[in-house]
Each structure stands twice: as structure tokens, then as C-alpha cells.
């Protein structure tokens, strides 16, 4: 199937929800998602999920990796890493392989971490050099 020409110039694969947007419902994408608005519902991303400093999410998050700079009232599941930035707040449980909570970040809940497999560690070491 031939790809249609993008007449609006928004051919990027990322999804961005701005700070003035308020949504109710679930959000799902195979690629990266950035949310800086208010959302009541669950978010699932096949890529990286960014919760901006102005965001307030009431629902569960699921993605390959997640960065939280706003407020999340719900559980967080990251296949790889989860980061709660200095301005971030999570009121719920976090499950991931790697967890980072910045100075001043708030995390109220339980964390469940699974260790990386040896092959994942080797691949990660190779990409760092």
C-alpha cells in the first residue's frame, strides 16, 4: 500500500498533547508520546513516554521508557527505565528495570524492579561507547 502524502505537514510519528489540552479516555500509540496537559485515562506507548511539567495524569502509564516531570496518580510500568524528575510526582506503584528519582521528586508507592538480563547489559554497554 502506498503511503499517502501528508497535506498538513504533520508526518512525524510522535504524539504531542499540549499544556492547554484536557482529555478523558485512553491514549495509545506505537511510537513516542509527550503529554503536557491533563488526561484522565490510561496511556500506552510502544516508545518513550514523556509526562511534561504541566501535566496531570489520572490513570496508569505503560511504555518502553518513561520520564515524569508532572503529576501522575496511577501505576507506572516501564519495560526499561522510569525517571521521576525534580518536578515530578508519582502517587502509585512503579515497575521497571531501572528507576531514577531526582532530588525533589516525589514517589509515593511501591517499586518493583526486574534485573536486566546479561544480553541486555552487554547491548547497553556496547551502545554507551
C-alpha positions as CSV (number, residue, x, y, z in Angstrom):
1,X,0.0,0.0,0.0
2,X,1.4,3.4,-1.0
3,X,1.9,6.0,1.7
4,X,-0.4,9.0,1.4
5,X,1.1,12.4,1.0
6,X,0.8,14.5,4.2
7,X,-1.1,17.6,3.1
8,X,-0.9,19.2,6.6
9,X,2.8,18.8,7.2
10,X,2.5,16.6,10.3
11,X,4.1,13.5,9.1
12,X,6.1,12.9,12.3
13,X,5.3,9.8,14.2
14,X,5.3,11.3,17.7
15,X,2.2,12.2,19.6
16,X,2.1,15.5,21.5
17,X,-0.6,16.7,23.8
18,X,-0.1,20.4,24.7
19,X,-0.5,22.0,28.1
20,X,-3.9,23.6,27.4
21,X,-5.5,20.2,26.4
22,X,-7.8,18.3,28.7
23,X,-8.7,14.7,27.7
24,X,-10.8,11.9,29.1
25,X,-10.1,8.5,27.7
26,X,-7.3,6.1,27.0
27,X,-4.3,7.1,24.7
28,X,-2.3,4.5,22.8
29,X,0.5,4.8,20.2
30,X,3.2,2.5,18.9
31,X,5.6,5.5,18.9
32,X,6.7,8.2,21.4
33,X,4.1,10.2,23.3
34,X,4.6,13.6,25.1
35,X,1.8,14.8,27.4
36,X,1.9,18.2,29.0
37,X,-1.9,18.6,29.5
38,X,-4.5,17.0,31.7
39,X,-5.6,13.4,31.0
40,X,-8.0,11.1,32.9
41,X,-7.3,7.6,31.5
42,X,-4.5,5.2,30.7
43,X,-1.6,5.9,28.4
44,X,0.2,3.1,26.5
45,X,3.3,3.8,24.3
46,X,5.4,1.5,22.3
47,X,8.3,4.0,22.6
48,X,9.2,6.7,25.1
49,X,6.6,8.4,27.2
50,X,7.2,11.9,28.5
51,X,4.9,13.5,31.1
52,X,5.7,17.2,31.0
53,X,6.0,19.6,33.9
54,X,2.4,21.0,33.4
55,X,0.8,17.5,33.0
56,X,-1.6,15.9,35.4
57,X,-2.4,12.3,34.6
58,X,-5.0,10.3,36.5
59,X,-4.5,6.8,35.2
60,X,-1.9,4.1,34.5
61,X,1.2,4.5,32.3
62,X,2.9,1.8,30.2
63,X,5.8,2.4,27.8
64,X,9.3,1.2,26.9
65,X,10.8,4.1,29.0
66,X,9.1,6.9,30.9
67,X,10.1,10.3,32.1
68,X,7.8,12.1,34.5
69,X,8.2,15.8,35.2
70,X,4.5,16.4,36.1
71,X,2.0,14.7,38.3
72,X,0.8,11.1,37.9
73,X,-1.9,9.5,40.0
74,X,-1.7,5.9,38.9
75,X,0.7,3.0,38.4
76,X,3.7,3.2,36.1
77,X,5.1,0.2,34.0
78,X,8.3,0.7,32.0
79,X,9.9,-2.1,30.2
80,X,13.3,-0.4,30.5
81,X,13.7,2.8,32.6
82,X,11.5,5.2,34.6
83,X,12.6,8.6,35.7
84,X,10.8,10.9,38.1
85,X,12.4,14.3,37.6
86,X,12.8,17.1,40.2
87,X,9.4,18.5,39.5
88,X,7.7,15.1,39.1
89,X,5.2,13.4,41.4
90,X,4.0,9.8,41.2
91,X,1.3,8.5,43.5
92,X,1.2,4.9,42.6
93,X,3.5,1.9,42.1
94,X,6.4,1.8,39.6
95,X,7.6,-1.4,37.8
96,X,10.7,-1.1,35.7
97,X,14.2,-2.4,35.1
98,X,15.9,0.9,36.1
99,X,14.5,3.6,38.4
100,X,15.7,7.2,38.9
101,X,14.1,9.7,41.3
102,X,15.6,13.2,41.1
103,X,16.3,15.4,44.1
104,X,12.9,16.9,45.0
105,X,10.9,14.4,43.0
106,X,8.0,12.7,44.8
107,X,7.3,9.0,44.7
108,X,4.6,7.6,47.0
109,X,4.1,3.9,46.3
110,X,6.0,0.7,45.9
111,X,8.7,-0.1,43.4
112,X,9.2,-3.4,41.7
113,X,12.4,-3.8,39.6
114,X,13.4,-6.7,37.5
115,X,17.1,-7.1,36.8
116,X,18.4,-6.7,33.2
117,X,19.4,-9.9,31.6
118,X,23.1,-10.4,30.7
119,X,22.4,-9.9,27.0
120,X,20.6,-6.6,27.7
121,X,23.6,-5.4,29.8
122,X,26.0,-6.3,27.0
123,X,23.9,-4.5,24.4
124,X,23.7,-1.5,26.7
125,X,27.4,-1.4,27.3
126,X,28.1,-1.5,23.6
127,X,25.7,1.4,22.9
128,X,27.3,3.6,25.6
129,X,30.7,3.6,24.0
